[in-house]
Amino acid sequence: MRRSDEPTDWREGRRLRAWQLKQQGWSQKAIAEALGVTQGAVSQWMKRVAQRGVDGLKRSPPPGAAPRLSSAQRAQLPELLAKGAEAHGFLGETWTQDRVRLLIKRHFGVSYHRDHVGRILKAIGWSVQVPIERASQRDEQAIERWKREQWPAIKKKPSRRDERSST
């Protein structure tokens, strides 16, 4: 288990080491040389300490847009999906990214691009669905006829290298 005063990554460790060296009376130039950084970097780090204290040197997560679905709404999504696609007015039980996108829009009033819906589904542990049963309109005789008559004509012919020599 990591202690709260331990660095979370090497960059944070380097910034904290720079502060320790500054506390020991080292010059910014000497700190920069010792840590392999520019004097400007050391200057910026010391400015952060002056403004925010030593916590200013700690790693902060990169800023990004706030999620449009709240954590409570995201927690509801698996329950809604478990009811099945037909329960939400779709024809057939298969969930697609477009269908989930529409479900989110209808229930939560939030719009997402369908590709982002795939990331949301992955994050909540859902994967692409494969139909359990074959299509009811599947014509087995037509499939067999196609395999027998059309597939051989499409199938790749052997290359010259694979052909057997008659000599």
N, C-alpha and C positions, 0 to 999 in steps of 0.2 A: 504494500500500500504506500502511495506517494504522500509525503508530507506536504503541507500547503506552502511551505517556504522553498521547496525544491523547484527548480526550473522545469517547465513543461516540454521545452525543446532546446536544442543547442543554441539557437539565436537568443532566446531569453536568457540562457545561462551566460552567454557572452556579454549581454547588456548588464546583467547583475554583477558579473566579474569586473566590468569597467567601473561600476559604482564602488565596489569594494576597493579597487586600486585608487580611485579618486579619494576615498576616505583615508587611505594610507599616505596621501600627499603626492601621488604621482601626477605628473603634468598630462594634459590631454594628448600632447605629442607622444609621450612615452607609452601611454595607454593604447593609443592607436597603433603604434609599432608593435607592441606586445601582443595585441589581439588581431593584428592583420586587417585593420579597417582604416578608414580615412579619419582625419582629425574632425572633419565635418560631422561624421556619424557620431563620434564621441560627444561633440558639442550638442548635437540634437538630443542625445540620451540624457545629458546633464540638464538640459532645458526641460525635458519631460519630468525629471526628478524634482526640479524647482517648482514646476507647475502642479504636479499631481502626486508628488512623493515617490517612494521606491515602487509602489504599485503601478506607476506609469511605465515602468520597464517590463512589466508582466505582459505576456501574450494576450491579445484580445482577439476574439473571433472576427473574421472579416465581416464588414457590414453587408447586408443584403436586404432584399425586400422582405417585409413581414409576410408570413404565410397567410393566404387569403382564407383558408379553412382553419378555424380554431382547432385546438387539440381535442376539444369535446366533439366538434363536428367530425373530425377525422376518426375519432373513436366510434362514432355512429355508423360510419361508412360500411364496415364489415357486416353489421347487422342488417343494413338495407340490402346489401348484395346477397346475403344469405337467404333473403326472402325469394330470390329468383327474379329473372328478367321479366317474366310474364306478369308477376305481381305488380310490376311498375308500368305495365301497359305495352311491353314489347312483345313481338311475335317470336316465339321460340325462347328457350332458356339460356342461350349462349350470351355471355357478357362480352361486349367488344369495348374498345377504348371510347368509341363514339357514344355508345350507350351509357357507359359510366359517366362520361362528360355531361350528357343530358340529365342523368340522374342527379349529379351534383348541382347542376344549374337549377333544376326543379325544386330540390329539397333545401338547398342552402343559398340559392341566389348568387352563386359564384361561378364565373366562367373560367375555364382552363382550355389550353390547346390540348388536343387529343394526345400528343406525345408526352406532355407533362402528366396527363392522367396515368400513363403507363408507369411513370416514376412513383406516383402516389400509390398505385396498386402494389408495386414492388415493395414499397416502404411498409405497407400494412400486411404484407405476406401473401398477397394474391398473385396468381400467375395467369397466363393466357389459358383459356379454357379450350379443351378439345371435346367435341361432341361425344357423348357416351354411346349413342346409337348411330347407325348409318342412316343416311337420308331416306325417307320413306319413298321418294320418287325415283330412287336408284333403279336402273334397268340393267339387271345382271346379264341378260341375253345380249343386249347391245354392247356391253363391256366386253364380253367374250368374243363377239363377232369382230370388234375393233382390234382386240389383241391378236386374233387369228388372221385378219385380212390387212389391216393397215399398219400395225406395229412392225411386221417384218420389212416392209418397204421403207420405214423410217429409220429402223435400226442401223447403226453404223456398220459399214462394210469393213472387213479386215484390211489392214494396210498391206502393201506389197511385201513388206518385210515379214509379215505373219503368214503369207501364203506359202504353201509347200511347193518345192521345185519338183518338176517331173523328171529332171535329169539325175 
